[in-house]
Every structure is written in structure tokens, then in C-alpha cells.
Amino acid sequence: MTTIFEYAPAPESRAIVDIKPSYGLFINGEFVDGHGSSFKTVNPATEEVLAEVAEADDADVDEAVRAARRAYTRVWSRMSGAERAKYLYRIARIIQERGRELAVLESIDNGKPIKESRDVDIPVVAAHFFYYAGWADKLEHSGYGSTPLGVAGQVIPWNFPLLMLAWKIAPALACGNTVVLKPAETTPLTALLFAEICQQADLPPGVVNIVTGAGDTGRAIVSHPDVDKVAFTGSTEVGKAIARAVAGTDKKVTLELGGKAANIVFDDAPLDQAIEGIVNGIFFNQGHVCCAGSRLLVQESVADEVMERLKRRMATLRVGDPLDKNTDVGAINSAEQLAKIRELSDIGEAEGAERWSAPCDLPTNGYWFAPTVFTGVSQAHRIAREEIFGPVLSVLTFRTPSEAIEKANNTPFGLSAGVWTDKGSRILSMANRLRAGVVWANTFNKFDPTSPFGGYKESGYGREGGRHGLEAYLKGADA
């Protein structure tokens, strides 16, 4: 019998955040109105309109790129690495000082639980700026040279708005580049607050420019002739379009795209620990994670026990208000994403997989989806092949390590994987044979700014994080 625990609400106050009625574009160190129209950003937990945000058109993007080029030529590329580091350290410290404000705003605009924004996203954001500040005056030791590329055009997704910004901006600035960045249209607010942090840190005008908008704004950045480097995190479909757009140019490109990660549990795994890893792998951030462990591969001899324990654990997950400190699973980011999750889940059921959802009362307003697991899944099922990008887990079984490898690699994606076993030799063997950019051993979704991250196949190319993350923003040792 499953016990459903009752928790008293423990809401984080919104009072620390001052959301303005409208936001402009951040170009050349100032907020400007822009030439385009505007769009609304919405709280996904309540469907409340938070603010009206400017939508940059081609002229706005051109203005931002010209500001970035001036700052690069006249100021930033001429500054010593040690001087650039001072600005990065200053930004990192301000992020820490304003961490609570950033965490609350991220949860309001994105829908993720406050304990994830507060305890994961914001500390790792600050850590990335600290880490790359340390590299700014040591680039000659990186192995990738010390000459910056110029102007970097960066487009980031809605699942980790501020964290993806840090992954992009911190190494670019450390290497001496300037930036034009577009946040996702559903989650622009923390990027715009970061623009205020750049002002607070006295960052020279034009070094960081933030232009908000949808797909057309992103295309204008990618196709701009004076952008030297394109960095994109998002869907494989858009990534392919970007690769086609820059083909034949001399632009440097990194793409971090979709995933369908295998989380592999052997019969000798520490099952209590594995269950927590499975839950973290797929239900962290509502499953809005490109490297989410959305395919669970369980050795047949322990499959029944794992499923029994997993369902028992899923029944304790608390779904609800993202600002409640008790919440484990927050709101789906948008109505469009919720519709996609529902569609693929219904297809999985229609194709014969057995569906089970955690018992929970979903709020009546906002965008919500209960944590869900599918069993009886085969490799032919769409829920085993396509990225759902939501709190939905597909379970397959295997008998031998070779079968696990075959099923894990039977995907067009190659971003990450997890291996749960008591045998160190098996971990090394599996890691060498899995076609994934990151392989976690007896854990999942662990990130550190010193460690590179990226994928193979349709999960993109290039690496972000660590020393390897500098390569994409430097001309190379022989330049």
C-alpha cells in the first residue's frame, strides 16, 4: 500500500523579484526599445502574463552585432586576460549575491521547482563564471591558442535559461570574444536580469548584447555576415537548419541538440541508489533535459523489483507550485510543449505499451503532466525512439551486457548514458562501447564547469565546459 504524505505549503516569496511590465533589448550596454513588435512571456504554472518583451527584427540584430564588433575591436580583444578575468569574477560574485532573486525569477518564468533553481542552476551558473575567469589569463596553456574569434552569436533554449547563458557567455568572454545572445521566447526574463548584472559589473558597452525574440530573431543572428561564431543549444531539427545555413561560410559552430539517453541498470546495481538516479534522470526539471535518462534499460532478473520500487518512489513525488520548496516536479514550460508530451504519450499507449502515472492532483490552471512510466516498450515504439522532453520514462529490458549496448546505441542520438553496476570493470567496458558524449557511473545528471559536455550523431558536435569548452571560441594553436 502506497502512503501519500501531506505537506504544509512552504512558498518562496515573490517579493524579492521586481518584474517590469515591459522589457526592451539590451544593446551596447543599454536597454532600447527596438524596431520590431513585442510578445508576452507567461508563468507556466498559472498562465499569468508576466511581461511584454520586445521582439528584435533584422535591424535590431544588425545593431547588436555592430555594437559587439565595436566593443571587440576597440576594447575587449585589446584587454589583457587578467583584466577580462576581473569582470568575469565580478559577474560571478554578483550572481551569488543576487542568487535568490535569480532563482525565484527563473522558477516563475520557466516553471521549474525553486529548490532546483536555488540549489542547482544558480550555483552552477556562478561556478561557470568563476571557472572561466580563471582561464582568461592562461589561454596560452589551453592547447587551443589564445586568439579570439570575434563576435559570437548564441541562441539558447528554455529548459535551463540562465545556465545555458552561462555555458555560452562565460567561455566566450574569457577568450576575448564579444556576444550577441538570444534567449528562448518563453523564458527571456533571467537573461534580461543578467543584462542588468552586466551593467552592475560595469562591463564595457557592447561586450554582451541580449536580443529577445523567436525563431526569426535567431535566424538573423545565425545568418549575419559579421558573426564569427555560432553556438546553439536546442532541438535537432533547428540544429540541422543552422548547420545548413552556415555551410560554406567560415563561421565556427557548436551544436548541442536533442537526446534519448539510456539509463542502464544491471542486476548487481545498488537498487536504492539506482532508483534515485532513475528519478533524477527523468523527472529532474520536468524531464526538460536534453540528456534526460528517458530510456530505462533494466536487466531482466531485477526488472520486476526495479519497477515496483520505482512506482513506489514516483508516488511520493510532489507535483505543484514551482515556488513551493516542497515541490519535486513543477510546470511544463508551455502549452505547445505540453501538447507534444501528451501526443507522444498517447501514441505510446496506442502502440501497446503499458502506461502508469503517479497518483497526484494536478492544478487546474497552468501546464501540468503527471510523472509517467511506460513498460512493455520495444525499440520500435516511438516513445523509445523520439525525444519527448517531458516527465515520461520508457522501460526496456535486456539479458546481457552486449544486448544492453546494442539497445542503448540503437538511437540517432548520442548525448549521454548512465550505467548502474557494482563492477568497476563493467563500467569501464560499457563506457568504452556506449556511443555517448557523457557516461555517468552510478549517478546521473551530475555537472561541473571543469568537465566537458556534448554529444555525437544527431545530438550535435563540439563541447561546452572544461578546458575543451575554450576550443570553440579560439582560432587554434596554429592561428
C-alpha positions in Angstrom: 0.0 0.0 0.0 1.4 3.4 -1.0 1.3 6.1 1.6 0.7 9.6 0.3 2.2 12.2 2.6 0.7 15.6 3.3 3.0 18.6 3.3 2.2 22.1 4.5 2.9 24.6 1.8 6.3 26.3 2.1 6.2 29.0 -0.7 9.2 31.2 -1.6 8.2 34.9 -1.6 7.9 36.6 -5.0 8.6 40.0 -3.3 12.4 39.8 -4.0 11.7 40.0 -7.7 10.7 43.2 -9.5 9.2 42.1 -12.8 8.7 45.1 -15.1 5.6 45.5 -17.2 7.7 45.6 -20.4 11.3 44.9 -21.5 13.4 46.2 -24.3 16.5 44.9 -26.0 20.0 45.1 -24.3 22.3 46.6 -26.9 25.6 48.4 -26.4 25.2 48.4 -22.6 21.7 50.0 -22.6 18.1 48.9 -22.8 16.5 50.1 -26.0 13.0 49.8 -27.5 13.9 48.1 -30.7 12.2 48.3 -34.1 10.1 45.1 -34.0 6.9 44.1 -32.3 6.6 42.5 -28.9 5.4 39.3 -27.3 4.2 38.1 -23.9 6.1 35.9 -21.5 3.8 33.7 -19.3 4.1 32.0 -16.0 3.5 28.3 -17.0 2.3 27.4 -13.5 -0.6 29.9 -13.6 -0.8 31.2 -17.2 -0.4 34.7 -15.8 1.2 37.1 -18.2 4.4 38.3 -16.6 5.6 41.0 -19.0 5.7 42.3 -22.6 9.0 41.7 -24.2 10.5 43.3 -27.3 10.9 41.1 -30.4 14.1 42.0 -32.2 14.0 42.3 -36.0 16.8 42.2 -38.5 17.7 45.8 -37.9 17.9 45.3 -34.2 20.1 42.2 -34.6 22.3 44.2 -37.0 22.6 47.0 -34.4 23.6 44.5 -31.7 26.2 42.8 -33.9 27.7 46.2 -34.8 27.9 47.1 -31.1 29.6 43.8 -30.4 32.1 44.3 -33.2 33.0 47.8 -32.0 33.5 46.5 -28.4 35.6 43.6 -29.7 37.8 45.8 -31.9 38.3 48.7 -29.6 38.1 47.3 -26.1 37.6 43.6 -25.3 40.2 42.0 -27.6 42.8 44.6 -26.6 42.3 44.0 -22.9 44.6 41.6 -21.1 43.3 38.3 -19.9 43.8 39.3 -16.3 41.6 42.4 -16.8 38.9 40.4 -18.5 39.0 38.0 -15.6 38.2 40.8 -13.2 34.9 41.4 -15.0 34.1 37.7 -15.0 34.9 37.3 -11.3 32.7 40.4 -10.6 29.8 38.9 -12.6 30.2 35.6 -10.7 30.1 37.4 -7.3 27.0 39.4 -8.3 25.2 36.3 -9.4 25.9 34.8 -6.0 24.8 38.0 -4.2 21.6 38.1 -6.3 21.1 34.3 -6.3 17.8 34.2 -4.5 16.3 36.8 -6.9 17.6 34.9 -9.9 16.3 31.6 -8.6 12.8 33.0 -7.9 12.6 34.7 -11.3 13.8 31.5 -13.1 11.1 29.4 -11.4 8.4 32.0 -12.2 9.3 32.3 -15.9 10.3 28.7 -16.5 8.1 26.5 -14.2 10.9 24.6 -12.6 10.9 23.9 -8.8 12.5 26.6 -6.7 14.8 24.0 -5.0 16.3 23.1 -8.4 16.7 26.8 -9.4 18.1 27.7 -6.0 20.3 24.6 -5.3 21.4 23.5 -8.8 21.0 26.1 -11.5 22.2 29.3 -9.9 25.2 27.8 -8.0 26.4 26.2 -11.3 25.9 29.4 -13.2 28.2 31.3 -10.8 30.7 28.4 -10.9 31.0 28.6 -14.7 31.9 32.3 -14.5 34.4 31.7 -11.7 35.9 28.8 -13.6 36.3 30.6 -16.9 37.5 33.7 -15.2 40.4 31.6 -14.1 41.2 30.7 -17.7 41.2 34.2 -19.0 44.9 34.9 -18.4 46.0 31.3 -19.0 44.8 30.7 -22.6 48.3 30.0 -23.9 48.2 26.9 -21.8 44.8 25.7 -23.1 46.2 23.9 -26.2 43.8 25.9 -28.4 45.8 29.1 -28.8 44.9 32.5 -27.3 43.4 34.4 -30.3 39.7 35.1 -30.0 37.3 34.6 -33.0 35.5 37.9 -32.7 31.7 38.2 -32.4 29.8 35.1 -31.1 26.1 34.7 -31.9 24.5 32.5 -29.3 21.0 31.0 -29.2 19.8 29.2 -26.0 16.8 27.1 -25.1 14.1 27.4 -22.5 14.8 24.4 -20.2 17.8 26.0 -18.4 17.7 29.6 -19.4 20.3 31.1 -17.1 22.5 28.0 -17.0 22.7 27.8 -20.8 23.5 31.5 -20.9 26.5 30.9 -18.5 27.7 27.9 -20.6 27.8 30.2 -23.7 28.8 33.6 -22.4 31.5 32.7 -19.8 33.9 30.9 -22.1 33.3 33.4 -24.9 34.2 36.4 -22.8 37.1 34.6 -21.2 38.6 34.0 -24.6 38.2 37.7 -25.6 35.1 37.5 -27.8 32.0 39.6 -27.6 28.5 38.3 -27.6 25.0 38.7 -29.2 22.7 36.2 -27.3 19.1 35.3 -27.9 17.2 33.6 -25.0 14.2 31.5 -25.8 11.0 33.4 -26.3 9.2 31.6 -23.4 11.9 32.3 -20.9 13.6 35.7 -21.5 13.4 37.2 -18.1 16.6 35.9 -16.3 18.7 36.8 -19.4 17.3 40.3 -19.2 18.2 40.4 -15.5 21.6 39.2 -16.4 21.9 42.2 -18.6 21.3 44.4 -15.5 24.1 42.4 -13.8 26.4 43.3 -16.7 25.6 46.9 -16.1 26.2 46.5 -12.3 29.5 44.9 -13.1 30.5 47.9 -15.3 31.1 45.5 -18.2 32.2 47.7 -21.2 29.2 48.5 -23.5 28.7 46.1 -26.4 30.6 43.2 -24.9 27.3 41.4 -24.1 24.2 42.2 -26.1 20.9 40.4 -25.5 18.2 40.4 -28.1 14.9 38.7 -27.4 12.6 37.1 -29.9 11.5 33.9 -31.6 12.9 31.9 -34.5 13.2 34.8 -36.9 15.5 36.6 -34.4 17.6 33.5 -34.0 17.9 33.1 -37.8 19.0 36.8 -38.2 21.8 36.2 -35.7 23.0 32.9 -37.3 22.9 34.3 -40.8 24.5 37.7 -40.0 27.7 38.1 -42.1 29.6 39.7 -39.3 29.1 36.9 -36.8 32.2 34.8 -36.5 30.9 32.0 -34.2 27.5 30.4 -33.8 26.6 28.5 -30.6 23.2 26.8 -30.4 21.5 24.6 -27.8 18.1 23.3 -28.7 16.2 20.8 -31.0 17.9 18.6 -33.5 15.6 20.0 -36.2 16.7 23.6 -35.7 20.3 22.5 -35.3 20.2 20.9 -38.7 18.8 24.1 -40.2 21.7 26.1 -38.6 24.3 23.7 -39.9 22.8 24.1 -43.4 22.7 27.9 -43.0 26.4 28.2 -42.1 27.7 25.6 -44.6 30.1 27.2 -47.0 31.0 30.1 -44.6 34.0 30.4 -42.3 31.9 30.6 -39.2 32.8 28.3 -36.3 29.8 26.3 -35.0 28.9 24.3 -31.9 25.6 22.5 -31.6 24.2 20.8 -28.5 21.0 19.1 -29.6 18.5 16.5 -28.6 18.9 13.3 -26.8 17.3 10.0 -25.8 19.7 8.8 -23.1 19.8 5.2 -21.9 20.0 4.6 -18.2 21.2 1.0 -17.8 20.6 -0.9 -14.5 22.4 -4.3 -14.0 21.2 -6.9 -11.6 24.2 -6.2 -9.2 23.4 -2.4 -9.0 22.7 -0.8 -5.6 19.0 -0.6 -6.3 18.0 2.0 -3.8 20.7 4.3 -5.2 19.7 3.4 -8.7 16.0 4.3 -8.1 17.0 7.7 -7.0 19.2 8.0 -10.1 16.4 7.0 -12.4 14.0 9.5 -10.8 16.6 12.3 -11.0 17.5 11.2 -14.6 14.0 11.7 -16.0 11.9 13.8 -13.6 14.5 16.5 -12.8 13.3 19.8 -14.4 10.1 18.0 -15.5 12.1 15.9 -17.9 13.0 19.1 -19.8 16.6 18.0 -20.1 18.4 17.2 -23.4 20.4 14.5 -21.6 17.5 13.1 -19.6 17.6 9.4 -18.9 14.4 8.8 -20.8 15.1 5.2 -21.8 15.5 2.9 -18.8 17.2 -0.4 -19.6 16.9 -2.9 -16.8 18.4 -6.4 -16.6 15.5 -8.9 -16.8 16.3 -10.6 -13.5 15.6 -7.5 -11.5 13.1 -5.8 -13.8 10.0 -6.5 -11.6 11.7 -5.4 -8.4 13.0 -2.2 -10.0 9.6 -1.3 -11.4 7.9 -2.0 -8.0 10.4 0.2 -6.2 10.3 2.9 -8.9 6.5 3.2 -8.9 6.5 3.4 -5.1 9.1 6.2 -5.3 7.2 8.0 -8.1 4.1 8.0 -5.9 5.9 10.3 -3.4 6.9 12.9 -5.9 5.2 16.2 -5.2 3.8 18.0 -8.3 2.7 21.6 -8.0 3.6 25.2 -7.3 7.2 25.8 -8.5 7.8 28.3 -5.8 6.8 25.8 -3.0 10.0 24.4 -1.5 8.4 21.0 -1.2 7.7 20.7 -4.9 9.6 18.0 -6.8 8.1 18.4 -10.3 6.9 21.8 -11.5 5.0 23.0 -14.5 5.6 22.1 -18.2 7.1 25.2 -19.8 4.4 25.9 -22.4 1.1 24.8 -23.8 2.9 23.8 -27.0 5.3 21.5 -25.1 2.5 20.0 -23.1 0.6 19.2 -26.3 3.7 17.4 -27.6 4.2 15.4 -24.5 0.5 14.4 -24.5 0.6 13.4 -28.2 3.6 11.1 -27.8 2.3 9.6 -24.6 -1.0 8.8 -26.3 0.9 7.3 -29.2 2.9 5.1 -26.8 -0.4 3.8 -25.3 -1.9 3.2 -28.7 1.2 1.2 -29.8 0.6 -1.2 -27.0 2.9 0.0 -24.2 1.5 -0.1 -20.6 1.2 3.3 -19.1 1.3 4.2 -15.4 1.2 7.7 -13.9 1.9 8.7 -10.4 -1.2 9.5 -8.4 -1.4 13.2 -7.9 -3.8 16.1 -8.1 -2.8 18.5 -10.8 -3.5 22.2 -10.5 -6.4 23.4 -12.7 -4.5 26.4 -14.1 -1.2 26.2 -15.9 0.5 23.4 -17.8 0.9 20.1 -16.0 1.7 16.5 -16.6 2.0 13.7 -14.0 5.2 11.7 -13.8 4.6 8.8 -16.1 6.3 5.4 -16.9 5.7 3.1 -19.8 6.5 -0.6 -19.6 6.3 -3.3 -22.3 8.2 -0.9 -24.6 10.1 -2.2 -27.7 12.7 -0.5 -29.7 10.1 0.1 -32.5 7.9 2.2 -30.3 8.0 5.9 -31.0 8.3 6.6 -27.3 11.6 4.7 -27.3 12.9 6.5 -30.4 11.7 10.1 -30.2 12.6 12.7 -27.7 9.5 13.5 -25.6 11.2 16.2 -23.5 8.9 15.7 -20.6 8.4 13.6 -17.4 7.9 10.4 -19.3 10.0 7.3 -19.0 10.2 4.3 -21.4 11.3 1.0 -19.9 13.0 -1.8 -21.9 14.7 -4.9 -20.6 17.9 -6.8 -21.5 19.7 -10.1 -20.7 23.4 -9.5 -21.4 25.7 -6.5 -21.4 26.0 -6.9 -25.2 22.3 -6.6 -25.6 22.3 -3.5 -23.3 24.9 -1.9 -25.5 23.0 -2.7 -28.7 19.8 -1.3 -27.4 21.5 1.8 -25.8 23.2 2.6 -29.1 20.2 2.0 -31.3 19.2 5.6 -31.5 20.1 8.6 -33.7 21.1 10.5 -30.6 24.3 10.2 -28.6 24.4 12.8 -25.8 24.6 10.8 -22.6 24.1 7.5 -20.8 24.1 6.1 -17.3 25.5 2.7 -16.0 24.5 1.2 -12.7 26.5 -1.7 -11.5 28.8 -2.8 -8.7 31.6 -3.9 -11.0 34.2 -1.2 -12.0 35.4 -3.3 -14.9 31.9 -3.4 -16.3 31.6 0.4 -16.0 34.8 0.9 -18.0 33.8 -1.7 -20.6 30.3 -0.1 -21.0 31.7 3.4 -21.2 34.1 2.5 -24.0 31.3 0.9 -26.0 28.5 3.4 -25.5 28.2 6.0 -28.2 27.5 8.9 -25.9 29.3 12.1 -25.1 28.9 11.7 -21.4 28.6 8.4 -19.4 27.7 8.6 -15.8 28.6 5.7 -13.4 26.2 5.0 -10.5 24.8 8.6 -10.8 23.1 10.8 -13.3 22.8 14.4 -14.3 25.9 15.5 -12.5 27.5 18.6 -14.0 30.7 20.5 -13.2 32.2 23.5 -15.0 35.5 21.8 -15.3 34.0 18.8 -17.2 33.2 19.0 -21.0 29.7 18.2 -22.2 28.5 17.4 -25.7 27.2 14.6 -28.0 27.6 12.6 -31.1 25.4 11.9 -34.1 22.1 13.9 -34.0 23.0 15.2 -30.6 25.4 17.7 -32.2 29.1 18.4 -32.2 31.5 20.4 -30.2 32.0 20.5 -26.4 31.0 23.0 -23.7 32.5 23.2 -20.3 36.0 22.5 -19.1 39.2 23.3 -21.0 37.6 21.8 -24.1 34.9 24.5 -24.0 37.6 27.1 -24.9 38.3 25.5 -28.3 35.1 26.8 -29.8 36.0 30.4 -29.0 39.7 30.4 -30.1 41.3 30.4 -33.5 43.6 27.5 -32.6 47.2 26.9 -31.6 48.5 27.4 -35.2 46.4 30.5 -36.0 
